Amino acid sequence: MKPIIVADDFGLCHKHDEIIIKLVKKRKINAISVLVHGELNSKRINEVREMRDYLSIGLHLNLTMVLPKIEPLGSIETLIVKSFLRILDTDEIKKKITSQIRTFMKIFGTLPDFIDGHEHVHILPSIFEILTKIAAEEQFSEKFWIRSPTTETMADLYRELSNAGLKVLIITALGSRAKNKLNRLGILTNKNFAGFFSLKSPSKNFKQKYVNLLNLNKSDLVIMTHPGSLDSPTHNKNHSNEMRAIEATILNESRIHLS
């Protein structure tokens, strides 16, 4: 796999989508992860389709965020507890995952190039088991992959911990478990991952840390980003529009040009 800079949350808001499209056209981003129950419109869908030669399009599996056309299963904290206690409604999870894949196909006319999860929900044990079974049953392309939010080396882990704190340990532990299972199943996944940051407000030296991240010259690396607009009418107490706008500015001003 080539290095991928992916913009999560495409479809959340037309203002954010407009920024993401501009960054894709400037070759600052080469993958988007789509919320299929968000504010997608025909203009944006057509723009995305026209960029298929240099843009990977994935499904951003959502089981936790309230959107107009979907009722979440609960907060990420609730799903974590239920997943480890093995008391999740597996039939409902399978139904929601399958439904979102079908909706993606209806929108874009093809299966997703990859799947990841909003708040990394796809790697929770019970949910991940269902997802991998569905992946084995669907006719995905040979290049299809599932995102593993885990680092490759201790140096990579230390960098992410420095950027985002202890939550990284929990996510990367689950991500490592997921990656090992994907390798056993023969499903492609990334070897390395980066992009953990506080999403509420910029941390000390955030811009420099972000630039350093973009300049990482590592193969098979997925960098998670969340660019967007300060003027978005969508507000989330856990993910500020200020942070999305700062990310967008740094990406736009970067020297990156993805082929």
N, C-alpha and C positions, 0 to 999 in steps of 0.2 A: 504493500500500500504506500502511496506517496503521502507526504505531509498534507494535512487537511486543516484549514481554518474554517470552522463551522459556526454560523450564526444561529443560535437557538431562538425559539419562540416566534418564528415567522408565521404570520397569521394572527398574532395576538392583537395587533392594532395597525390600521392603515398608515399611520404616521411612522411607526417603527419599520413597517415593511418598505416604505418609500426609501428610508435611509439604507436599509439592507440591500435593496435592488441597486442603488447607486454604488455601493461598495462592491457588489458583485461585478457590475459593469466596469469598474476600475480595477478589477482583478485583485482586490484586497481580501476577498472571501471566495472560497471555491466549493462551499457546501452550505446548505440551509436545512434546518430541521423544523418541520411544519406541524403546527397545531391545526389539525383538520377541522376543528369545531370553532375556530376563531373567525376573524373578520376578513376572510379571503373574498376577493371579488374577481370578476372575469378579467379585468385589465391586468391585475397582478399575476393571475394564473397564466395568462398568455405571455407576459413578460418572462416568467420563469421557464415556460416551455421553450421559448426562443433561445434560452441560454444553456440548454441541455448539453451542448458540446463541451462546455467547460464548467458546468455546475452539477454537483451531486445533490440530489433531493432526498431527504430522509423523513421518516415519520417521528415526530416528537410525541411519544406516547404520553397521554395525560390521564391520570387517574385521581389527581388531587386538586386541580384548579377549577373553579367555577367559570364556565364559559356559556354563551347563550344556548348552545345546542347539546350540552352534555351535563349530566349530574355526576359530580365526583364521588368516589368511594369513601373519601374522608381525607383528613389532613395527612401529610407525610408521616408525622409522629404516630398517628393512629395506625397507619398501614405498617409501619415498622414493627410495632408491638404485635399486631395481629399476624404479621408474616412469621415472626419468630415463634409465636404461640401456635402457629398452624391453624388459625381459626378464620382465615379469610374465605370469602365465598368464591371458590375457584370457578364455579360455573359462570358467575357474574363477571369475573375477571376475563375469562376466555371470551365471553360475549363482547366485552368492551374492546379488547385487543383486536378481535376479528372485525368488529364493526369499524374501528378506526382504520384498519388496513383497507377494508372495502371502500370506505369514504375517500381515502387517499387515491385509490384506483379510479374512482368515479371522477375525481377532480383532475388528475394528471394523466389518466389513461394508461398508467403503468404501475407496477408494484414499486414500493420505495427502494432506493439504492441502499439504504441502511435504516436501522431503528435505534433510537436512544429513548431516554425518558425524562419528562419534566421532573425536576428534583431527583433525578437518577432513580426514579421509582422502578424502572425496568430490571434493576439488579437485586431487588428484594427477593429473598429465596423462593417463596411460593410463586411470586409473579414471574420470576425469571424461568422457573421450570415450565410454566405454561407457555411463556413466550418462545422458548426453544422448541417445544413440541409443535407449536404453530409454524415456526420457521422451517421445521423439517417437512411439514405437510404442504406448505405453499410452494409455488413454482417461482421462487426468487432467482435472479440471475446468478451466475457463478461468482460474480464479484460482490454479491450482497454481504454486508457485515453488520454486526451488532456492536455498539460502543461499549468499551470497558473503561470506566473512569478510574484507572489505576496507573501508577507510575512504573517505570521500568527499573530505575536504579534508586539507591538511597539518596543520592544527590538530588535527583528529581523530586523525591518525596520531601526532602528537607526544604526545597524551594517552594513547593506547594503549601507545606505547613507554615512557612514564614509568611506566605501571602494570605492565607485564609484561616489558620488556626486548627484546633483539634478536630473539627468536624471532618477534616481531610482524612484522618486516620480511619474513621468509621467507613467513609465512602470508598476509600482505596482498598480497605480490607474486603468489603463486599465486591468491589470491582475486580480484585485479584481472584477471588473465588469464581466469579462469573467468567473471567478470561480463561482460567484453567479448564472449566467445563466446556466453553466454546471450542477450545483447542482439541479437547477429547472428542467432541461431536463433529469436528471438521467444519465448523462455521467460522468464517473469517472474523477477525477483530483486530483492533489496533494494539500495537505493542506498548505504546507510551501515550500519556495523556497529560494535558496541562490546561490551566485556565481557572483554577479555584481562586476566588477573591470574595471579600465581603461585598454584598450587593446593595447594602443600604447607603453607604457613603464611602468616598475614597479614603483609603488608608494612607499612612505616611509614605511618601515617595511612590505613590501608586503609578504615576505616569512612567517613571523610569522602570519600575518592575514590569509594567505592561509591555513597554518597548523591548525590554530584555527577553520577555516571553516570545514576542513576535520574531525576534532575531535568533531564536534557537535553531540551530542547523542540525536537526536530528531526523533520521528517516523514520517512517511509520509512526509519526506523531500526530495526534489529534489535539488541536487547540480550541477550546470552547470559548465562544464570545457571545456577548449579548448587546450588540449595538442598537441604538434606537434614537428617538427624538425626545427632547426636553418638553416639547409641546403636546405630547400624547395625552389624550383624555383618559387613558387607562392608568390607574394608580394602584400600586401594590406596596404595602408598608414594608415588605421584606425585600423589595427590589425597586429601587428608586429610578425614576426617569433621568435624574441627574447622572447616575452611574452609566446608564445606557448611552446618554449623549456624550459623556466623556470617552467611553470606549469608541464610539463612532468617530469622534474627532481624532483620536490617536491612530486608529486604523486608516482613516483618510489621509492623514499626514505622513504615514509610514512609507518606507521605500519598497514595501512588498509589491511584487507583481507576479501573481500566480499563473502559471501556464495551464 
